[in-house]
Amino acid sequence: MDEIDSHAQGDTRRDFLKKTSLFTALSLTPVTILKAADQKVDERFAELFEKIPLNFTVNNKAYQLNVEPRVTLLDLLREELHLTGTKKGCDHGQCGACTVHVDGKRVNSCLSLAVMNEGRNITTIEGLAKGDELHPMQRAFIKHDGFQCGYCTPGQIMSAVACIREGHANSKEEIREYMSGNICRCGAYPHIVEAIQEVKEKGGTI
Amino acid sequence: MINFQYLRTTAVKTALNLIVKDPKAVFIAGGTNLIDLMKRGVATPEKLIDINHLPLKDIELVNNVLQVGALTSNTALAEHITVKQQFPLLMLALQSGASAQLRNVATVGGNMMQRTRCGYFYDITMPCNKREPGSGCGAINGYNRMHAIFGTSESCIAVHPSDMCVALVALGAQVVILGHKGERKINFSDFHRLPGTTPETDNNLRKGELITKIQIPINGFNQNYHYLKVRDRSSYAFALVSVAAALIIKNGLISDARLAMGGVAHKPWRLTSSEDFLKGKAGTTANFEAAAQLAMKDAKSFGENDFKLKLAPNAIVEALTIAKSKS
């Protein structure tokens, strides 16, 4: 307690807590927090309705943000970073429209709290192309007509790229199984499978 | 989603200290079930303790027992070389669950802790004794096509939705649990519980405890095995009925058998009487059918799920037949 008090000189208690990111749980569990501080473990505390810091990278751009704990990665991408390529379909992990890559792995961004992504590298559909040059999977979806309304397409493409990278695109059957987390209500599945097969067969790094 | 306090720690001891002091605090790992429940208002924790950074992700083989950290992702477990070679039944079960995206995030401990997918549990305008004790069970006389046929009570007929757990109960895994009083170990088959009069309690994990790992003994069930999952579409759906089957066949006779079912009870449902029946017998269709009939002894259906009384034994026979044919 002495150490914390000395740091807090000249500041209100709240200012101090914000600076240290050892937020308001002090008053709730003082013994634990002091012990944690002594052990120098990584602790982050946020009071109800209080924003907490989030540092992460999206499409190779570093962000330093403050977010409410309840904000999902999907809502943060769309509403605050204005990366609206990632779609909100069901918002319950059932449709795959919100699929992004987190540290190279495909995940449903609707079922991830933004604050749980501290320090991670996120890739969205906007990060796939190199400037004006579309990603091979994007080109293949256009060539094979892998969509009708297009709403599921960003999630399909992010999932398709991961499907090949994971090594699960070795047959039509395997592609169907490993793409089953992405629903297309227009029913473009046969063309999506063709697009993935073509990119896979062309080989190379994607 | 109502707001909540969010805490993160890298130390197991700190995580335990934080949760034991706060009855409205819960751990969050992958979050693929919990965040969904929070969005729907089914779960309303005041505090989330993010345990994703705890050092519980290692998988190692020690004295012929595979030790799996509770934060191992479902994908990492399914793709681990020892799981592929020694526990292909578990690999099949993991691969049949959820989607690639969800398996990348969902953890072993979280898979065990996931709640039922009963529609009445998820709809906060409906009665559900599991969500709101004493409010009644909407499913018993309602939409119960997905529901249990074994171990039900007047309070609850929900099923545990996991595939992974069905394989783990068949393989005789153990659960290692850490609390303030130290570590304890329980059989996987004793981890989940039946609903009885307290369906709000899914399992025997006590408040303030953390699953740290599961242990799976190498047991030779890696030749004749099958995980059969029957569902409404060919992928990415919960089981109507699933069967984990594994046999050890010596000189044409079954020397050991493991059988468990999913989608039929409030817990992964191990069929020990059927296993015992098969030991020492030939792997014939007649014996498989007799084992399946034994398994159905205390089955009870509720209307829409009457079909499970026929589907379940058929699935047992099919899973055993495929398992046997792998030799």
Interface residues (C-beta under 8 A of the other chain):
Chain A: A25 L28 T29 T32 K35 A36 Q39 V41 D42 E43 R44 F45 A46 E47 L48 F49 I52 E68 P69 R70 T72 D91 H92 G93 G96 T99 K105 R106 V107 N108 L111 S112 L113 V115 M116 E118 S159 A162 C163 E166 H168 R176 E177 Y178 M179 S180 G181 N182
Chain B: M1 I2 N3 F4 Q5 Y6 L7 R8 T9 T10 A11 T14 N17 L18 K21 D22 I28 G31 T32 I35 D36 M38 K39 R40 E46 L48 D50 N52 H53 T75 A98 S99 A100 Q101 L102 N104 V105 S234 S235 Y236
